[in-house]
Amino acid sequence: MTTLTTAPLAPLLARLFADADARSPADDPALAELMNDRDRLMRSKTDYLAFYERMKEQPLAVSRDTGALLYMLARSIRAASIVEFGTSFGISTLHLAAALRDNGGGRLITTEFEPSKLARAKANLVAGGLADLVECRVGDALQTLRADLPERIDLVLLDGAKALYPDVLALLESRLAPGALIVADNADYAPDYLARVRDPACGYISVPFAEDVELSMRLH
C-alpha cells in the first residue's frame, strides 16, 4: 500500500480527476474565442498572462498517466527535493508530495501565478494530508524561483506557461543534481526548451514520453 493508493489521498484524487474530466474549456462559451487562439497564446512570451488569468477556473490538470509517472519517477530516484512550475489545483503536486512521503520525507516547492488556484491547491494538500511537505509560492515563477532554492534538486516538473520553460530551467539548472529528472508537460509548445534539452552539448539526455511529455535527465 502507498500514500497514493490509500485514503485520504486516493479518493481525493479520484474526485479531482473526475472534476477535471467534466470541465473542459472547450465546453465554456465564454472561453470559445480564447480556445481558438490557444496555440498562439500558449507559445507567446507576452500574452500567456492573459491566457492563464482567463483559465483560472479550469483545472488544467495532468493526465492520470502523467500523475502516476510523476509518482513513479520520484519514488524510483528517491527524490527528496522537488520543484514544480505550475500548481493549478494541485493534482500533480499531490502525486509528487505522495512520493516524498513514501520516500521518507523531503521538500516540494511549487509556484503558481494565479492566487485563487493556489488557494484551492493548498486546500487539496491539507485534505490529502500532504501540506507539511509542500512550500507554495505565488506569483511569476521568474521571480518566485529566483532565490531560496535548495542546494540540490532531484526532480523538476514544468507545467506552467510553456514559453517560460527555458527561462525556468535556467534558474534551476545550477542546482540540478547529476541524474536529476525534468518532466515537461505539453513541451511541444516550447520549441526553444526542446532544442536545449535535446542538444547533448547542453548536458542532458532527453526523449518524448507518451503523447505530451518530455522526459529529460541532467547528465552532470
C-alpha positions in Angstrom: 0.0 0.0 0.0 1.2 3.5 -0.8 0.1 7.0 0.1 -1.1 7.3 -3.5 -3.4 4.4 -3.3 -5.0 4.8 0.2 -7.2 7.3 2.0 -7.3 10.2 2.2 -5.4 10.8 -1.0 -6.8 8.1 -3.3 -10.4 9.2 -3.0 -9.4 12.9 -3.2 -7.5 12.3 -6.5 -10.4 10.3 -7.9 -12.7 13.3 -7.2 -10.3 15.9 -8.6 -9.7 13.9 -11.8 -13.5 13.4 -12.3 -14.0 17.1 -11.9 -11.2 17.8 -14.4 -12.8 15.4 -16.9 -16.2 17.2 -16.5 -14.8 20.7 -17.0 -13.3 21.2 -20.4 -12.5 24.8 -21.5 -13.9 23.9 -24.9 -17.3 23.5 -23.4 -17.4 27.0 -21.9 -18.9 29.6 -24.4 -17.1 32.4 -22.6 -13.7 30.7 -23.5 -14.6 29.7 -27.1 -12.7 32.6 -28.7 -9.8 32.1 -26.3 -9.5 28.5 -27.2 -9.5 29.3 -30.9 -6.3 31.2 -30.3 -4.9 28.7 -27.8 -1.9 27.6 -29.7 -0.5 31.1 -30.2 -1.2 32.2 -26.7 0.5 29.1 -25.2 3.6 29.8 -27.2 3.7 33.5 -26.6 6.2 35.1 -24.1 4.0 38.1 -23.7 0.3 37.0 -23.9 0.4 34.0 -21.7 -0.6 36.1 -18.6 -3.9 36.9 -20.1 -4.5 33.3 -21.2 -3.8 31.8 -17.8 -5.8 34.5 -16.0 -8.8 33.7 -18.1 -8.3 30.0 -17.4 -8.2 30.4 -13.6 -11.4 28.4 -13.1 -10.1 25.5 -15.2 -8.1 22.6 -13.6 -5.6 22.3 -16.5 -4.6 19.0 -14.8 -2.0 16.5 -15.8 -3.5 13.2 -17.0 -3.9 10.2 -14.8 -1.0 8.5 -16.6 1.3 11.6 -16.1 0.4 11.8 -12.5 1.3 8.1 -12.0 4.5 8.7 -13.9 5.5 11.6 -11.7 5.0 9.5 -8.6 7.0 6.6 -10.0 9.8 8.7 -11.2 10.1 10.5 -7.8 10.0 7.2 -6.0 12.5 5.4 -8.3 15.2 8.1 -7.8 14.3 8.5 -4.1 13.8 12.2 -4.7 14.0 14.4 -1.6 13.9 17.8 -3.2 11.4 18.7 -6.0 10.5 21.9 -7.8 7.2 22.3 -9.6 6.4 25.2 -12.0 2.6 25.5 -12.4 0.5 24.2 -9.5 -3.1 24.8 -10.8 -5.4 22.9 -8.4 -2.6 20.7 -7.2 -3.2 17.3 -8.8 0.4 16.9 -9.9 1.5 18.4 -6.6 -0.3 15.7 -4.7 1.4 13.0 -6.7 4.8 14.4 -6.1 4.2 15.0 -2.4 2.9 11.5 -2.1 6.2 10.2 -3.5 8.1 12.3 -1.0 6.0 10.9 1.9 6.7 7.4 0.7 10.4 8.2 0.3 10.6 9.1 3.9 10.1 12.9 3.6 11.5 15.9 1.7 10.6 19.2 0.3 8.5 20.2 -2.7 8.5 23.9 -3.8 5.6 24.7 -6.1 4.8 28.0 -7.7 1.6 29.3 -9.3 0.8 32.6 -11.0 -2.9 32.7 -10.1 -3.6 33.2 -6.3 -7.1 31.7 -6.4 -5.7 28.4 -7.9 -3.0 28.2 -5.3 -5.6 28.6 -2.5 -7.5 25.6 -3.9 -4.3 23.6 -4.2 -3.4 24.4 -0.6 -6.8 23.1 0.5 -6.3 19.9 -1.5 -2.9 19.4 0.1 -4.5 19.7 3.5 -7.3 17.3 2.6 -4.7 14.9 1.2 -2.6 15.0 4.4 0.5 16.3 2.5 0.6 20.0 3.2 3.6 19.7 5.6 5.8 18.6 2.6 5.0 21.5 0.3 6.1 25.1 0.2 3.7 27.1 -2.0 4.8 30.3 -3.7 2.5 32.7 -5.6 3.5 35.0 -8.4 5.7 35.0 -11.5 7.9 31.9 -11.4 10.8 34.0 -12.9 10.7 35.8 -9.5 9.5 33.2 -7.1 12.2 30.7 -8.2 15.0 33.3 -8.3 16.0 32.8 -4.7 15.7 30.4 -1.7 16.2 27.3 -3.7 17.5 24.0 -2.3 21.2 23.3 -2.8 20.3 20.1 -4.7 17.2 19.5 -6.8 16.3 15.9 -7.7 13.2 16.4 -9.9 11.6 19.2 -11.7 8.1 19.4 -13.2 7.5 22.1 -15.8 3.7 22.6 -16.3 3.1 26.3 -16.3 3.4 28.8 -19.2 5.1 26.9 -21.9 7.1 29.8 -23.3 8.8 30.2 -20.0 10.2 26.6 -19.8 13.7 27.6 -21.0 13.9 30.5 -18.5 12.7 28.5 -15.6 15.1 25.7 -16.4 17.9 28.3 -16.5 17.0 29.4 -12.9 17.2 25.9 -11.6 20.0 24.4 -13.7 22.9 25.1 -11.3 21.1 23.2 -8.5 20.2 20.1 -10.5 21.8 17.0 -9.1 23.6 14.7 -11.6 20.8 12.3 -12.7 18.1 14.8 -11.8 14.9 14.3 -13.9 13.0 17.1 -15.6 9.4 16.4 -16.7 7.9 19.0 -19.1 4.2 18.7 -19.8 3.0 19.8 -23.2 6.6 20.6 -24.2 5.6 20.7 -27.9 4.5 24.3 -27.2 8.1 25.1 -26.1 10.4 24.5 -29.1 13.3 26.5 -27.6 13.1 24.3 -24.5 13.1 21.1 -26.6 16.1 22.4 -28.6 18.0 22.9 -25.4 17.4 19.6 -23.6 17.7 17.6 -26.8 21.2 19.1 -27.5 23.8 16.7 -25.9 26.2 19.7 -25.6 23.8 21.3 -23.1 24.3 18.4 -20.6 21.0 16.5 -20.9 19.6 13.3 -22.4 16.0 13.7 -23.4 13.2 11.8 -25.0 9.5 12.4 -25.7 7.4 10.2 -23.5 3.8 9.2 -24.1 1.8 11.8 -26.1 2.6 15.1 -24.4 5.6 14.7 -22.0 9.3 15.4 -22.5 11.4 13.4 -20.0 15.0 14.7 -19.6 17.9 13.7 -17.3 20.7 16.0 -16.2 24.0 14.3 -17.0 26.4 16.3 -14.9 
